Amino acid sequence: MTTDSAFAELTRLIKRAHTLGTVGELLGWDEQVNLPLGGADQRAAQQAALAEAQHAAASEPRLGELLAKLEKPARELTDDQRAVVKNARRDYDRATKLPAEFVREKAAQGSRGYHAWARAKAADDFPSYAPVLETNLELAKREAAYLGRGDAPYDHMLDKHDPGLTAAAVEKLFDALKRELVPLVREITASPVAARARAAAAKLRGFPVEGQRAFLREVTERMGFDYARGRIDVSLHPFCSGTGSDVRMTTRFNADAPLDALFSSIHETGHGLYEQGLPAAHLGTALGIHAGMAMHESQSRLWENQVARSRGFWRCFEPRLRELFPAQTAAVMADELYLAVNAVEPTLIRVEADEVTYNLHIVLRFEVEKKLFSGELAVRDLPAAWRAASRELVGLEPANDREGVLQDVHWSDGAFGYFPSYCLGNMLAAQLWYRALALRPELDADFARGDFSWLLGWLREHIHAQGRRFDALELARRVTGEELSPRPLVRYLRERYGGLYL
Ligand code: ZN
């Protein structure tokens, strides 16, 4: 068997497993957007059957034979082929090294965990949830051990979402960020402008949903999202799923918080543009999948923050907003609207946080997770540890666990190590932004004309088209010429918010 024919067969098998995965995503999208209330059990059965088929495809012994052949040192592989083989090996090991019994147990625990979390949050009852978290932690450690990372289970959890990432690397980045960010937030909140920004945001009330829908459609289309290869619907929590020529985004509307739907839609559009920009011929292999969650978040954050909170962006879209909502915007002056878009206010709740304080919420979660995995912190002591960390980092202490340790869904199904991606994404976004600006200083003027094509084209070429040839940190190094660092993010926040508030 030649290298090329082995590689072609490997590619076929990988793509088949990936296609089954995309069917599962579609079922998941449908569950959150369309599913009638009574359909939950039937959908769970469909998902379980599909997951079984997908696992069988991903762990097919033939894949192992082909990988062993292609990994032989004497084989002549191109760089692209090597990237595909490396990623396929990673997926194959995950699919085959975890015993089926363990996978079933973890899936069942994930579903139980979600419901236990929802109940505990509603009743503000952390003690009822603690045993679930203990089990989830135990399962995470067992998973790491099965995959040969029993010595560093938290590194394993980070690597799951962002290949190559370690706790030590994240800690170094977050410590440096924390030192700069905590004082910046104190300066901003002490500024008299902070109250004006809040007051301006509070004036934006009574925006009919139909108008909001029309506006965000115009904005996201102008950004470059291709609605012939994707759509946007409504769900409880906004998300983006799907890939290639079928990208499904969601948003949610609140007549009295029009910027929420707009910015969450722009955020999801950033994810969607990345997925639409992956090379269509290679979907499913390392040449046609994203480079990890931090890189994904960098794309959503770049559009949401650096682009959509810029002067140029609002010079372009403010007239249209006022045209669509003349009565609702009459009492808001142009500078007030821009302040409302860039309002900063520490909050207890991560998902409600502005882009400055958001990062501190992530640092908090990372520090807590790290201690949970090292054994330095016991699950039963989590609420107190959370309160102390929230006081120190965010400057606010939750009065109850619902607004503290119970606020996020992630740990309920064992998704430890996911949170850091959000903040690393913010760092990457700022780093990419300054690189783009260095290449094209007139970006703000582009945006003011409603022209986002240069920026999208640059991201397409240097990020999207690269797929997962490189892990996120390596890709960032190649694109920006620098190591990932918190400095560009701090610079960006100082420039934008310092200019407004200080
Ligand atoms: Zn996101």
Residues whose N, C-alpha, C, O or C-beta is under 5 A from the ligand:
A	BS01	ZN	S300
